[in-house]
Amino acid sequence: MSKINGDKARFHKARKEKIERRERYRKMFESLAGKGTKSAAKTAK
């Protein structure tokens, strides 16, 4: 690992995982809200 780049690759991988996780949760909550469940609609907001 170089001093200049540091942990750039590891942090980039973690960042991409977070973004993908957010998108998955967003899709899941949207699909649950579409079914008409009140609790899912509240948590999606």
C-alpha positions as a printed NumPy array, in Angstrom:
array([[  0.   ,   0.   ,   0.   ],
       [  1.4  ,   3.352,  -0.955],
       [  1.436,   6.487,   1.164],
       [ -0.139,   8.497,  -1.637],
       [ -3.13 ,   6.237,  -2.373],
       [ -3.644,   4.813,   1.102],
       [ -6.752,   2.666,   1.457],
       [ -8.445,   4.161,  -1.584],
       [ -9.467,   0.8  ,  -3.072],
       [-10.89 ,  -0.503,   0.204],
       [-12.895,   2.66 ,   0.865],
       [-14.178,   2.734,  -2.71 ],
       [-15.397,  -0.848,  -2.348],
       [-17.131,  -0.027,   0.944],
       [-18.715,   3.067,  -0.621],
       [-20.094,   1.054,  -3.538],
       [-21.499,  -1.546,  -1.138],
       [-23.27 ,   1.173,   0.855],
       [-24.777,   2.668,  -2.305],
       [-25.99 ,  -0.743,  -3.503],
       [-27.455,  -1.522,  -0.071],
       [-29.343,   1.795,  -0.067],
       [-30.776,   1.069,  -3.514],
       [-31.876,  -2.423,  -2.447],
       [-33.607,  -1.078,   0.671],
       [-35.258,   1.697,  -1.312],
       [-36.673,  -0.793,  -3.84 ],
       [-37.827,  -3.104,  -1.064],
       [-39.656,  -0.311,   0.793],
       [-41.232,   0.959,  -2.417],
       [-42.563,  -2.499,  -3.222],
       [-43.897,  -2.907,   0.313],
       [-45.52 ,   0.527,   0.217],
       [-47.153,  -0.375,  -3.088],
       [-48.879,  -3.345,  -1.459],
       [-50.722,  -0.989,   0.879],
       [-49.095,  -1.816,   4.201],
       [-49.194,   1.165,   6.527],
       [-46.045,   0.344,   8.505],
       [-43.888,   0.008,   5.389],
       [-45.178,   3.31 ,   4.04 ],
       [-44.227,   5.069,   7.266],
       [-40.709,   3.605,   7.35 ],
       [-40.118,   4.377,   3.677],
       [-40.543,   8.104,   4.297]])
